[in-house]
Amino acid sequence: MLATVHTAALNGLTAMHVFIETNVRRSNGDTNFFMVGLPDSAVRESRTRVMAALQSSEVCLPPNMNVDINFAPADVRKEGTGYDLPLAIALVSGAGMLPTDMLEQTMFVGELGLDGTLRPVRGALPIAIKAREMGFERLILPTQNAREAAVVNRLKVFGAGKLSQVIGFLRSEADLEQTEVDTRGEFFASQPRYAYDFAEVKGQQTAKRAMEVAAAGGHNILLVGSPGCGKSMIAKRLPSILPPLTLAESLETTQIHSVAGKLSPTDTLIKERPFRAPHHTVSDVALIGGGTTFQPGEISLSHNGVLFLDEFPEFSRSALETMRQPLEDRVIQISRVKYSITMPCSFQLVAAMNPCPCGYYNDPQRKCTCNPGQIQRYMSRISGPLLDRIDLQVEVLPVPLTDLASAPAGEPSAAIRQRVIAARTIQSERFKREKGIHCNAQMNTRLLNLYAQPVPEAMDYLMKAMTRLQLSARAYERVLKVARTIADLAASADVTKTHIAEALSYRNLDRSSWGE
């Protein structure tokens, strides 16, 4: 008997509709399975899991049968364990042991244990989105994935813990509880709670001001300073002053983490901007994404959030150079033999590094033991083109212990965040007709000419500084973007000499001016 069951395959952030067709025929000998449609080893091994799960669920298939299984479309490689549940349902239906009236409007996904337990899979949210797009009435999947998938409205989501529960539900012998989530209600019900606050940072007024500018315009920032001066402390507090996620940003961020399998059973939507801090030994694939079976990289997991790279020069040169294009385009194209996937990666880069191998170049309290050649070689680990893509380059000096003990608490993150939100509101209004542009850091050349041109006096000042500092054309654009953000923080319509001067002060680590 021929049976068809619907499921989905992941392709980056999206899902693809997949049919599992089974044809159960009588055999004169043992039961044989024939799988076609480019199944990988995990899918081919599903035969053992499915048969054991059916036996544990007291579902006895007819003996002596040949089973033809086709995963369509046949030219797309099928990977992972999420096909276990739909394959089990297809076998039972093909054997004539299951009514087919509900199958046409139902999508199934889930991994099976040998005892019939349903186990969670990656990508439940994109699969649910695909099910709704295709017009399916319901989605049945493991209980652990139910709340994640129920974020999608106009789709009935049923979570099950056992294969027997699913079969009983399809036979109208048992009920499955529908999982419902009030997406907007849950998202707006509570505000994110931040583990770190800028009130805990004493001193470091220049660095804190630079972080405020970076947050207000979505700019990348590099902190350079000796060990223990507070670079990591300051970087970890950036999410606390960023504007809250919008619902659209939250859905997109949750989708990426769903594909990566990083959502817990209680998660619905991610409400806080991601903060990712990979170790400097991270591989190129772990940073960018890819692998034999596709996995989002750190730059995609930090989408709509912050990517913090501590000990910046210690990352491999190849890993850092692969970030140049994503930093510019805010997407990453991953092309491999088996797939070609485009992933979003609109993150804010925060990097931190020592100024030299010993760490104490320009330190007012400790003497540097490095010679000029060592300092130059250390700094050259960060290529000029990559450094140009970092809008703010800030030198962080240590706070003397006497000042640290007597200094009052710093300004709280909530107060800084209000100024950042006000500046972002100005930018949202400015770019409301521009597709994909939300903040100053995303401006292209056309928008720079429209919105970031300084007044004549400021332009003359900028041209002289460009010549003296030998800044590149890309650095020139970065200065204009940062100056526009500083003007927005001051609620100024014009970019003045004061704004240009402050923006230039955040370029003091360019090669020609470093150490002067």
BADO-559801 format. One record per residue (C-alpha): x, y, z; residue in three letters; residue number from 1. Coordinates in nm, 2 decimals, always signed. Layout:
[[X,Y,Z],'ALA',NUM]
...
***
This chain:
[[+0.00,+0.00,+0.00],'MET',1]
[[+0.13,+0.35,-0.09],'LEU',2]
[[+0.14,+0.62,+0.19],'ALA',3]
[[+0.27,+0.98,+0.19],'THR',4]
[[+0.37,+1.17,+0.50],'VAL',5]
[[+0.49,+1.53,+0.52],'HIS',6]
[[+0.80,+1.67,+0.69],'THR',7]
[[+1.07,+1.93,+0.63],'ALA',8]
[[+1.44,+1.96,+0.57],'ALA',9]
[[+1.65,+2.25,+0.70],'LEU',10]
[[+1.83,+2.47,+0.45],'ASN',11]
[[+2.01,+2.74,+0.65],'GLY',12]
[[+1.75,+2.95,+0.82],'LEU',13]
[[+1.46,+2.82,+0.61],'THR',14]
[[+1.30,+2.48,+0.58],'ALA',15]
[[+1.21,+2.28,+0.27],'MET',16]
[[+0.90,+2.07,+0.23],'HIS',17]
[[+0.98,+1.70,+0.21],'VAL',18]
[[+0.76,+1.40,+0.13],'PHE',19]
[[+0.82,+1.06,+0.27],'ILE',20]
[[+0.66,+0.81,+0.03],'GLU',21]
[[+0.64,+0.44,+0.14],'THR',22]
[[+0.52,+0.15,-0.06],'ASN',23]
[[+0.47,-0.17,+0.15],'VAL',24]
[[+0.47,-0.49,-0.05],'ARG',25]
[[+0.45,-0.86,+0.04],'ARG',26]
[[+0.78,-1.05,+0.04],'SER',27]
[[+0.85,-1.42,+0.02],'ASN',28]
[[+1.14,-1.39,+0.26],'GLY',29]
[[+1.26,-1.15,+0.52],'ASP',30]
[[+1.15,-0.79,+0.56],'THR',31]
[[+1.37,-0.56,+0.34],'ASN',32]
[[+1.40,-0.18,+0.33],'PHE',33]
[[+1.50,+0.01,+0.02],'PHE',34]
[[+1.57,+0.39,+0.08],'MET',35]
[[+1.62,+0.64,-0.20],'VAL',36]
[[+1.62,+1.02,-0.22],'GLY',37]
[[+1.98,+1.10,-0.10],'LEU',38]
[[+1.95,+0.99,+0.27],'PRO',39]
[[+2.26,+1.04,+0.48],'ASP',40]
[[+2.39,+0.78,+0.73],'SER',41]
[[+2.18,+0.92,+1.01],'ALA',42]
[[+1.86,+0.88,+0.80],'VAL',43]
[[+1.96,+0.53,+0.68],'ARG',44]
[[+2.02,+0.43,+1.04],'GLU',45]
[[+1.67,+0.54,+1.12],'SER',46]
[[+1.54,+0.19,+1.02],'ARG',47]
[[+1.68,+0.05,+1.34],'THR',48]
[[+1.54,+0.32,+1.56],'ARG',49]
[[+1.20,+0.32,+1.39],'VAL',50]
[[+1.15,-0.06,+1.41],'MET',51]
[[+1.25,-0.07,+1.77],'ALA',52]
[[+1.03,+0.22,+1.86],'ALA',53]
[[+0.73,+0.06,+1.68],'LEU',54]
[[+0.79,-0.26,+1.87],'GLN',55]
[[+0.82,-0.08,+2.20],'SER',56]
[[+0.49,+0.10,+2.12],'SER',57]
[[+0.32,-0.24,+2.06],'GLU',58]
[[+0.27,-0.17,+1.69],'VAL',59]
[[+0.33,-0.49,+1.50],'CYS',60]
[[+0.39,-0.45,+1.13],'LEU',61]
[[+0.31,-0.74,+0.90],'PRO',62]
[[+0.59,-0.99,+0.86],'PRO',63]
[[+0.77,-1.07,+0.53],'ASN',64]
[[+0.73,-0.73,+0.35],'MET',65]
[[+0.94,-0.52,+0.12],'ASN',66]
[[+0.93,-0.15,+0.20],'VAL',67]
[[+1.03,+0.11,-0.06],'ASP',68]
[[+1.10,+0.45,+0.10],'ILE',69]
[[+1.14,+0.76,-0.11],'ASN',70]
[[+1.25,+1.10,+0.03],'PHE',71]
[[+1.13,+1.36,-0.22],'ALA',72]
[[+1.25,+1.58,-0.37],'PRO',73]
[[+1.51,+1.32,-0.45],'ALA',74]
[[+1.78,+1.57,-0.55],'ASP',75]
[[+1.81,+1.73,-0.20],'VAL',76]
[[+2.03,+1.55,+0.05],'ARG',77]
[[+1.84,+1.45,+0.37],'LYS',78]
[[+2.03,+1.48,+0.69],'GLU',79]
[[+1.97,+1.44,+1.06],'GLY',80]
[[+1.74,+1.24,+1.28],'THR',81]
[[+1.42,+1.45,+1.25],'GLY',82]
[[+1.28,+1.21,+0.99],'TYR',83]
[[+1.23,+0.92,+1.24],'ASP',84]
[[+0.88,+1.02,+1.34],'LEU',85]
[[+0.74,+1.08,+0.99],'PRO',86]
[[+0.90,+0.76,+0.87],'LEU',87]
[[+0.74,+0.56,+1.15],'ALA',88]
[[+0.40,+0.71,+1.07],'ILE',89]
[[+0.46,+0.64,+0.69],'ALA',90]
[[+0.53,+0.27,+0.77],'LEU',91]
[[+0.23,+0.23,+0.99],'VAL',92]
[[+0.01,+0.40,+0.73],'SER',93]
[[+0.16,+0.21,+0.44],'GLY',94]
[[+0.08,-0.12,+0.62],'ALA',95]
[[-0.28,-0.01,+0.63],'GLY',96]
[[-0.28,+0.02,+1.01],'MET',97]
[[-0.36,+0.40,+1.02],'LEU',98]
[[-0.63,+0.62,+0.88],'PRO',99]
[[-0.51,+0.86,+0.63],'THR',100]
[[-0.76,+1.14,+0.67],'ASP',101]
[[-0.54,+1.35,+0.90],'MET',102]
[[-0.21,+1.29,+0.73],'LEU',103]
[[-0.27,+1.53,+0.44],'GLU',104]
[[-0.30,+1.83,+0.67],'GLN',105]
[[-0.03,+1.73,+0.92],'THR',106]
[[+0.35,+1.78,+0.92],'MET',107]
[[+0.56,+1.56,+1.14],'PHE',108]
[[+0.92,+1.59,+1.27],'VAL',109]
[[+1.11,+1.43,+1.56],'GLY',110]
[[+1.38,+1.18,+1.66],'GLU',111]
[[+1.28,+0.84,+1.81],'LEU',112]
[[+1.45,+0.65,+2.09],'GLY',113]
[[+1.44,+0.27,+2.09],'LEU',114]
[[+1.17,+0.28,+2.35],'ASP',115]
[[+0.95,+0.50,+2.14],'GLY',116]
[[+1.04,+0.82,+2.32],'THR',117]
[[+1.03,+1.14,+2.11],'LEU',118]
[[+1.35,+1.34,+2.13],'ARG',119]
[[+1.40,+1.71,+2.04],'PRO',120]
[[+1.54,+1.82,+1.70],'VAL',121]
[[+1.70,+2.13,+1.57],'ARG',122]
[[+1.51,+2.39,+1.37],'GLY',123]
[[+1.16,+2.34,+1.50],'ALA',124]
[[+1.08,+2.72,+1.45],'LEU',125]
[[+1.17,+2.73,+1.08],'PRO',126]
[[+0.99,+2.41,+1.02],'ILE',127]
[[+0.68,+2.55,+1.19],'ALA',128]
[[+0.71,+2.86,+0.97],'ILE',129]
[[+0.73,+2.64,+0.66],'LYS',130]
[[+0.43,+2.44,+0.77],'ALA',131]
[[+0.22,+2.75,+0.80],'ARG',132]
[[+0.34,+2.88,+0.46],'GLU',133]
[[+0.24,+2.55,+0.30],'MET',134]
[[-0.11,+2.57,+0.45],'GLY',135]
[[-0.08,+2.27,+0.68],'PHE',136]
[[-0.33,+2.26,+0.96],'GLU',137]
[[-0.12,+2.11,+1.23],'ARG',138]
[[+0.24,+2.02,+1.33],'LEU',139]
[[+0.33,+1.72,+1.55],'ILE',140]
[[+0.67,+1.72,+1.71],'LEU',141]
[[+0.85,+1.63,+2.04],'PRO',142]
[[+0.72,+1.80,+2.35],'THR',143]
[[+1.05,+1.97,+2.41],'GLN',144]
[[+1.01,+2.16,+2.08],'ASN',145]
[[+0.65,+2.25,+2.12],'ALA',146]
[[+0.67,+2.59,+2.28],'ARG',147]
[[+0.94,+2.69,+2.03],'GLU',148]
[[+0.72,+2.60,+1.73],'ALA',149]
[[+0.40,+2.74,+1.89],'ALA',150]
[[+0.54,+3.09,+1.84],'VAL',151]
[[+0.40,+3.06,+1.49],'VAL',152]
[[+0.04,+3.16,+1.48],'ASN',153]
[[-0.24,+3.02,+1.27],'ARG',154]
[[-0.08,+2.67,+1.31],'LEU',155]
[[-0.20,+2.40,+1.56],'LYS',156]
[[+0.11,+2.27,+1.73],'VAL',157]
[[+0.09,+1.94,+1.92],'PHE',158]
[[+0.38,+1.81,+2.14],'GLY',159]
[[+0.41,+1.44,+2.21],'ALA',160]
[[+0.64,+1.25,+2.44],'GLY',161]
[[+0.59,+0.90,+2.29],'LYS',162]
[[+0.53,+0.75,+1.95],'LEU',163]
[[+0.23,+0.56,+2.09],'SER',164]
[[+0.07,+0.90,+2.17],'GLN',165]
[[+0.10,+1.02,+1.82],'VAL',166]
[[-0.04,+0.69,+1.67],'ILE',167]
[[-0.33,+0.70,+1.92],'GLY',168]
[[-0.40,+1.06,+1.83],'PHE',169]
[[-0.41,+0.98,+1.45],'LEU',170]
[[-0.64,+0.69,+1.53],'ARG',171]
[[-0.87,+0.92,+1.73],'SER',172]
[[-0.81,+0.69,+2.03],'GLU',173]
[[-0.62,+0.95,+2.24],'ALA',174]
[[-0.58,+1.33,+2.26],'ASP',175]
[[-0.27,+1.54,+2.23],'LEU',176]
[[-0.27,+1.88,+2.41],'GLU',177]
[[-0.23,+2.17,+2.17],'GLN',178]
[[+0.05,+2.40,+2.27],'THR',179]
[[-0.04,+2.77,+2.25],'GLU',180]
[[+0.18,+3.07,+2.30],'VAL',181]
[[+0.07,+3.43,+2.31],'ASP',182]
[[+0.38,+3.56,+2.12],'THR',183]
[[+0.32,+3.93,+2.17],'ARG',184]
[[+0.21,+3.89,+2.53],'GLY',185]
[[+0.51,+3.69,+2.63],'GLU',186]
[[+0.75,+3.91,+2.44],'PHE',187]
[[+0.63,+4.24,+2.59],'PHE',188]
[[+0.54,+4.10,+2.93],'ALA',189]
[[+0.88,+4.14,+3.09],'SER',190]
[[+1.19,+4.35,+3.02],'GLN',191]
[[+1.54,+4.19,+2.99],'PRO',192]
[[+1.74,+4.17,+3.31],'ARG',193]
[[+2.11,+4.24,+3.26],'TYR',194]
[[+2.38,+4.07,+3.46],'ALA',195]
[[+2.62,+4.37,+3.42],'TYR',196]
[[+2.57,+4.74,+3.47],'ASP',197]
[[+2.79,+5.04,+3.38],'PHE',198]
[[+2.73,+5.17,+3.73],'ALA',199]
[[+2.99,+4.92,+3.84],'GLU',200]
[[+3.26,+5.08,+3.62],'VAL',201]
[[+3.46,+5.35,+3.80],'LYS',202]
[[+3.65,+5.60,+3.60],'GLY',203]
[[+3.72,+5.52,+3.23],'GLN',204]
[[+3.51,+5.81,+3.11],'GLN',205]
[[+3.66,+5.80,+2.76],'THR',206]
[[+3.60,+5.43,+2.71],'ALA',207]
[[+3.24,+5.45,+2.84],'LYS',208]
[[+3.17,+5.75,+2.61],'ARG',209]
[[+3.30,+5.55,+2.32],'ALA',210]
[[+3.08,+5.25,+2.41],'MET',211]
[[+2.78,+5.49,+2.42],'GLU',212]
[[+2.86,+5.62,+2.08],'VAL',213]
[[+2.91,+5.26,+1.95],'ALA',214]
[[+2.57,+5.15,+2.09],'ALA',215]
[[+2.40,+5.46,+1.96],'ALA',216]
[[+2.51,+5.40,+1.60],'GLY',217]
[[+2.57,+5.02,+1.59],'GLY',218]
[[+2.94,+5.07,+1.54],'HIS',219]
[[+3.22,+4.82,+1.58],'ASN',220]
[[+3.48,+4.91,+1.85],'ILE',221]
[[+3.83,+4.80,+1.94],'LEU',222]
[[+3.96,+4.85,+2.30],'LEU',223]
[[+4.33,+4.85,+2.34],'VAL',224]
[[+4.50,+4.86,+2.68],'GLY',225]
[[+4.72,+4.69,+2.93],'SER',226]
[[+4.61,+4.38,+3.12],'PRO',227]
[[+4.36,+4.45,+3.40],'GLY',228]
[[+4.26,+4.80,+3.28],'CYS',229]
[[+3.90,+4.70,+3.24],'GLY',230]
[[+3.86,+4.62,+2.87],'LYS',231]
[[+3.65,+4.30,+2.92],'SER',232]
[[+3.46,+4.45,+3.20],'MET',233]
[[+3.35,+4.74,+2.98],'ILE',234]
[[+3.28,+4.51,+2.68],'ALA',235]
[[+3.05,+4.28,+2.88],'LYS',236]
[[+2.83,+4.58,+2.97],'ARG',237]
[[+2.75,+4.69,+2.61],'LEU',238]
[[+2.43,+4.48,+2.58],'PRO',239]
[[+2.29,+4.67,+2.89],'SER',240]
[[+2.29,+5.00,+2.69],'ILE',241]
[[+2.17,+4.87,+2.36],'LEU',242]
[[+1.81,+4.92,+2.25],'PRO',243]
[[+1.57,+4.63,+2.33],'PRO',244]
[[+1.51,+4.38,+2.06],'LEU',245]
[[+1.21,+4.44,+1.84],'THR',246]
[[+0.97,+4.15,+1.79],'LEU',247]
[[+1.09,+4.11,+1.43],'ALA',248]
[[+1.45,+4.10,+1.55],'GLU',249]
[[+1.36,+3.85,+1.83],'SER',250]
[[+1.19,+3.62,+1.58],'LEU',251]
[[+1.50,+3.62,+1.35],'GLU',252]
[[+1.74,+3.57,+1.63],'THR',253]
[[+1.53,+3.29,+1.78],'THR',254]
[[+1.52,+3.12,+1.44],'GLN',255]
[[+1.90,+3.11,+1.42],'ILE',256]
[[+1.94,+2.97,+1.77],'HIS',257]
[[+1.67,+2.71,+1.68],'SER',258]
[[+1.86,+2.59,+1.38],'VAL',259]
[[+2.17,+2.57,+1.60],'ALA',260]
[[+1.98,+2.36,+1.86],'GLY',261]
[[+2.05,+2.61,+2.14],'LYS',262]
[[+1.70,+2.67,+2.27],'LEU',263]
[[+1.58,+2.51,+2.59],'SER',264]
[[+1.24,+2.34,+2.61],'PRO',265]
[[+1.10,+2.64,+2.80],'THR',266]
[[+1.22,+2.89,+2.55],'ASP',267]
[[+0.97,+3.07,+2.32],'THR',268]
[[+1.14,+3.39,+2.20],'LEU',269]
[[+1.48,+3.53,+2.27],'ILE',270]
[[+1.43,+3.87,+2.45],'LYS',271]
[[+1.79,+3.98,+2.51],'GLU',272]
[[+2.04,+4.07,+2.25],'ARG',273]
[[+2.29,+3.78,+2.21],'PRO',274]
[[+2.64,+3.82,+2.35],'PHE',275]
[[+2.89,+3.57,+2.21],'ARG',276]
[[+3.25,+3.55,+2.33],'ALA',277]
[[+3.43,+3.27,+2.16],'PRO',278]
[[+3.78,+3.17,+2.28],'HIS',279]
[[+4.07,+3.28,+2.06],'HIS',280]
[[+4.14,+2.92,+1.97],'THR',281]
[[+3.81,+2.90,+1.78],'VAL',282]
[[+3.83,+2.74,+1.44],'SER',283]
[[+3.74,+2.92,+1.11],'ASP',284]
[[+3.43,+2.70,+1.07],'VAL',285]
[[+3.31,+2.75,+1.43],'ALA',286]
[[+3.34,+3.13,+1.38],'LEU',287]
[[+3.19,+3.16,+1.03],'ILE',288]
[[+2.97,+2.86,+1.02],'GLY',289]
[[+2.95,+2.55,+0.80],'GLY',290]
[[+3.08,+2.20,+0.86],'GLY',291]
[[+2.99,+1.86,+0.70],'THR',292]
[[+2.64,+1.91,+0.84],'THR',293]
[[+2.57,+2.28,+0.84],'PHE',294]
[[+2.59,+2.46,+1.18],'GLN',295]
[[+2.56,+2.84,+1.23],'PRO',296]
[[+2.88,+3.00,+1.33],'GLY',297]
[[+2.95,+3.25,+1.61],'GLU',298]
[[+2.90,+3.55,+1.38],'ILE',299]
[[+2.54,+3.43,+1.30],'SER',300]
[[+2.47,+3.34,+1.66],'LEU',301]
[[+2.55,+3.69,+1.76],'SER',302]
[[+2.31,+3.84,+1.49],'HIS',303]
[[+2.13,+4.14,+1.63],'ASN',304]
[[+2.37,+4.13,+1.92],'GLY',305]
[[+2.73,+4.16,+2.02],'VAL',306]
[[+3.03,+3.95,+1.92],'LEU',307]
[[+3.32,+4.00,+2.17],'PHE',308]
[[+3.66,+3.89,+2.06],'LEU',309]
[[+3.90,+3.91,+2.35],'ASP',310]
[[+4.28,+3.88,+2.29],'GLU',311]
[[+4.21,+3.99,+1.93],'PHE',312]
[[+4.55,+3.93,+1.78],'PRO',313]
[[+4.56,+3.58,+1.92],'GLU',314]
[[+4.28,+3.46,+1.68],'PHE',315]
[[+4.41,+3.29,+1.37],'SER',316]
[[+4.49,+3.52,+1.08],'ARG',317]
[[+4.26,+3.32,+0.85],'SER',318]
[[+3.97,+3.34,+1.10],'ALA',319]
[[+4.00,+3.72,+1.13],'LEU',320]
[[+4.03,+3.78,+0.76],'GLU',321]
[[+3.72,+3.57,+0.68],'THR',322]
[[+3.53,+3.83,+0.89],'MET',323]
[[+3.61,+4.12,+0.66],'ARG',324]
[[+3.32,+4.05,+0.41],'GLN',325]
[[+3.06,+3.97,+0.69],'PRO',326]
[[+3.15,+4.29,+0.87],'LEU',327]
[[+3.08,+4.49,+0.55],'GLU',328]
[[+2.78,+4.31,+0.41],'ASP',329]
[[+2.62,+4.18,+0.73],'ARG',330]
[[+2.56,+3.84,+0.57],'VAL',331]
[[+2.78,+3.54,+0.51],'ILE',332]
[[+2.77,+3.32,+0.21],'GLN',333]
[[+2.88,+2.96,+0.30],'ILE',334]
[[+2.94,+2.75,+0.00],'SER',335]
[[+3.04,+2.38,+0.04],'ARG',336]
[[+3.02,+2.07,-0.19],'VAL',337]
[[+2.68,+1.97,-0.04],'LYS',338]
[[+2.52,+2.31,+0.02],'TYR',339]
[[+2.53,+2.68,-0.04],'SER',340]
[[+2.37,+2.89,+0.23],'ILE',341]
[[+2.34,+3.26,+0.31],'THR',342]
[[+2.32,+3.34,+0.68],'MET',343]
[[+2.25,+3.68,+0.84],'PRO',344]
[[+2.52,+3.82,+1.07],'CYS',345]
[[+2.44,+4.18,+1.15],'SER',346]
[[+2.64,+4.19,+1.47],'PHE',347]
[[+2.83,+4.45,+1.66],'GLN',348]
[[+3.19,+4.36,+1.69],'LEU',349]
[[+3.37,+4.45,+2.02],'VAL',350]
[[+3.74,+4.35,+2.02],'ALA',351]
[[+3.99,+4.38,+2.30],'ALA',352]
[[+4.37,+4.35,+2.28],'MET',353]
[[+4.69,+4.44,+2.46],'ASN',354]
[[+4.90,+4.71,+2.29],'PRO',355]
[[+5.21,+4.49,+2.26],'CYS',356]
[[+5.34,+4.14,+2.35],'PRO',357]
[[+5.42,+4.23,+2.72],'CYS',358]
[[+5.10,+4.43,+2.74],'GLY',359]
[[+5.24,+4.76,+2.88],'TYR',360]
[[+5.31,+4.99,+2.59],'TYR',361]
[[+5.18,+5.34,+2.67],'ASN',362]
[[+5.10,+5.23,+3.03],'ASP',363]
[[+5.16,+5.52,+3.26],'PRO',364]
[[+5.25,+5.30,+3.56],'GLN',365]
[[+5.46,+5.01,+3.42],'ARG',366]
[[+5.74,+5.01,+3.17],'LYS',367]
[[+5.71,+4.82,+2.84],'CYS',368]
[[+5.99,+4.57,+2.77],'THR',369]
[[+5.92,+4.53,+2.40],'CYS',370]
[[+6.13,+4.69,+2.13],'ASN',371]
[[+5.96,+4.88,+1.84],'PRO',372]
[[+5.99,+4.58,+1.60],'GLY',373]
[[+5.80,+4.35,+1.84],'GLN',374]
[[+5.53,+4.61,+1.89],'ILE',375]
[[+5.49,+4.66,+1.51],'GLN',376]
[[+5.48,+4.28,+1.45],'ARG',377]
[[+5.22,+4.24,+1.72],'TYR',378]
[[+5.00,+4.51,+1.59],'MET',379]
[[+5.04,+4.39,+1.23],'SER',380]
[[+4.85,+4.07,+1.33],'ARG',381]
[[+4.54,+4.28,+1.27],'ILE',382]
[[+4.55,+4.37,+0.90],'SER',383]
[[+4.49,+4.72,+0.78],'GLY',384]
[[+4.17,+4.64,+0.59],'PRO',385]
[[+4.02,+4.47,+0.90],'LEU',386]
[[+4.12,+4.76,+1.12],'LEU',387]
[[+3.95,+5.00,+0.88],'ASP',388]
[[+3.62,+4.81,+0.93],'ARG',389]
[[+3.63,+4.89,+1.30],'ILE',390]
[[+3.47,+5.23,+1.34],'ASP',391]
[[+3.61,+5.32,+1.69],'LEU',392]
[[+3.96,+5.23,+1.81],'GLN',393]
[[+4.00,+5.34,+2.17],'VAL',394]
[[+4.30,+5.33,+2.40],'GLU',395]
[[+4.20,+5.23,+2.75],'VAL',396]
[[+4.44,+5.34,+3.03],'LEU',397]
[[+4.44,+5.18,+3.38],'PRO',398]
[[+4.27,+5.37,+3.66],'VAL',399]
[[+4.51,+5.44,+3.95],'PRO',400]
[[+4.42,+5.24,+4.26],'LEU',401]
[[+4.38,+5.55,+4.47],'THR',402]
[[+4.13,+5.69,+4.23],'ASP',403]
[[+3.96,+5.35,+4.20],'LEU',404]
[[+3.90,+5.33,+4.57],'ALA',405]
[[+3.76,+5.69,+4.60],'SER',406]
[[+3.57,+5.72,+4.28],'ALA',407]
[[+3.19,+5.72,+4.30],'PRO',408]
[[+2.97,+5.47,+4.12],'ALA',409]
[[+2.94,+5.53,+3.75],'GLY',410]
[[+2.63,+5.63,+3.56],'GLU',411]
[[+2.39,+5.34,+3.54],'PRO',412]
[[+2.32,+5.16,+3.22],'SER',413]
[[+1.95,+5.26,+3.23],'ALA',414]
[[+2.04,+5.63,+3.19],'ALA',415]
[[+2.29,+5.57,+2.91],'ILE',416]
[[+2.04,+5.34,+2.74],'ARG',417]
[[+1.78,+5.62,+2.73],'GLN',418]
[[+2.02,+5.84,+2.53],'ARG',419]
[[+2.11,+5.55,+2.30],'VAL',420]
[[+1.74,+5.48,+2.23],'ILE',421]
[[+1.68,+5.85,+2.16],'ALA',422]
[[+1.96,+5.86,+1.91],'ALA',423]
[[+1.84,+5.53,+1.75],'ARG',424]
[[+1.49,+5.68,+1.72],'THR',425]
[[+1.63,+5.97,+1.52],'ILE',426]
[[+1.81,+5.71,+1.29],'GLN',427]
[[+1.49,+5.50,+1.25],'SER',428]
[[+1.30,+5.81,+1.13],'GLU',429]
[[+1.59,+5.90,+0.90],'ARG',430]
[[+1.61,+5.56,+0.74],'PHE',431]
[[+1.24,+5.46,+0.75],'LYS',432]
[[+1.23,+5.44,+0.37],'ARG',433]
[[+1.56,+5.25,+0.33],'GLU',434]
[[+1.54,+4.88,+0.32],'LYS',435]
[[+1.77,+4.70,+0.56],'GLY',436]
[[+1.92,+5.02,+0.70],'ILE',437]
[[+1.84,+5.08,+1.07],'HIS',438]
[[+2.14,+5.27,+1.21],'CYS',439]
[[+2.43,+5.49,+1.11],'ASN',440]
[[+2.68,+5.21,+1.09],'ALA',441]
[[+2.48,+5.05,+0.80],'GLN',442]
[[+2.49,+5.36,+0.58],'MET',443]
[[+2.63,+5.33,+0.23],'ASN',444]
[[+2.80,+5.60,+0.03],'THR',445]
[[+2.48,+5.74,-0.10],'ARG',446]
[[+2.33,+5.78,+0.25],'LEU',447]
[[+2.66,+5.93,+0.38],'LEU',448]
[[+2.63,+6.20,+0.11],'ASN',449]
[[+2.27,+6.27,+0.21],'LEU',450]
[[+2.29,+6.27,+0.59],'TYR',451]
[[+2.65,+6.28,+0.71],'ALA',452]
[[+2.81,+6.56,+0.52],'GLN',453]
[[+2.98,+6.81,+0.77],'PRO',454]
[[+2.94,+7.18,+0.76],'VAL',455]
[[+3.22,+7.36,+0.55],'PRO',456]
[[+3.43,+7.44,+0.85],'GLU',457]
[[+3.41,+7.08,+0.98],'ALA',458]
[[+3.49,+6.94,+0.63],'MET',459]
[[+3.81,+7.16,+0.61],'ASP',460]
[[+3.91,+7.03,+0.95],'TYR',461]
[[+3.85,+6.67,+0.84],'LEU',462]
[[+4.05,+6.70,+0.52],'MET',463]
[[+4.35,+6.83,+0.71],'LYS',464]
[[+4.33,+6.55,+0.96],'ALA',465]
[[+4.29,+6.29,+0.69],'MET',466]
[[+4.62,+6.41,+0.53],'THR',467]
[[+4.81,+6.43,+0.86],'ARG',468]
[[+4.69,+6.09,+0.99],'LEU',469]
[[+4.71,+5.92,+0.64],'GLN',470]
[[+4.37,+5.77,+0.68],'LEU',471]
[[+4.22,+5.55,+0.41],'SER',472]
[[+3.90,+5.62,+0.21],'ALA',473]
[[+3.72,+5.35,+0.42],'ARG',474]
[[+3.84,+5.52,+0.74],'ALA',475]
[[+3.71,+5.85,+0.61],'TYR',476]
[[+3.37,+5.70,+0.58],'GLU',477]
[[+3.39,+5.55,+0.93],'ARG',478]
[[+3.48,+5.89,+1.07],'VAL',479]
[[+3.17,+6.04,+0.90],'LEU',480]
[[+2.94,+5.76,+1.03],'LYS',481]
[[+3.07,+5.81,+1.39],'VAL',482]
[[+3.04,+6.19,+1.36],'ALA',483]
[[+2.68,+6.15,+1.25],'ARG',484]
[[+2.61,+5.93,+1.55],'THR',485]
[[+2.77,+6.18,+1.79],'ILE',486]
[[+2.56,+6.45,+1.63],'ALA',487]
[[+2.25,+6.24,+1.69],'ASP',488]
[[+2.34,+6.19,+2.05],'LEU',489]
[[+2.35,+6.57,+2.08],'ALA',490]
[[+2.02,+6.60,+1.88],'ALA',491]
[[+2.20,+6.81,+1.62],'SER',492]
[[+2.09,+6.82,+1.26],'ALA',493]
[[+2.43,+6.93,+1.14],'ASP',494]
[[+2.77,+6.75,+1.17],'VAL',495]
[[+3.00,+7.01,+1.31],'THR',496]
[[+3.37,+7.05,+1.38],'LYS',497]
[[+3.32,+6.93,+1.74],'THR',498]
[[+3.15,+6.61,+1.62],'HIS',499]
[[+3.43,+6.55,+1.37],'ILE',500]
[[+3.70,+6.61,+1.63],'ALA',501]
[[+3.55,+6.35,+1.87],'GLU',502]
[[+3.51,+6.10,+1.59],'ALA',503]
[[+3.87,+6.14,+1.49],'LEU',504]
[[+3.98,+6.09,+1.85],'SER',505]
[[+3.85,+5.74,+1.82],'TYR',506]
[[+4.09,+5.66,+1.53],'ARG',507]
[[+4.41,+5.70,+1.74],'ASN',508]
[[+4.52,+5.34,+1.67],'LEU',509]
[[+4.56,+5.38,+1.29],'ASP',510]
[[+4.90,+5.26,+1.18],'ARG',511]
[[+5.05,+5.60,+1.11],'SER',512]
[[+4.94,+5.76,+1.44],'SER',513]
[[+4.98,+5.47,+1.68],'TRP',514]
[[+5.22,+5.57,+1.97],'GLY',515]
[[+5.27,+5.93,+1.87],'GLU',516]
***
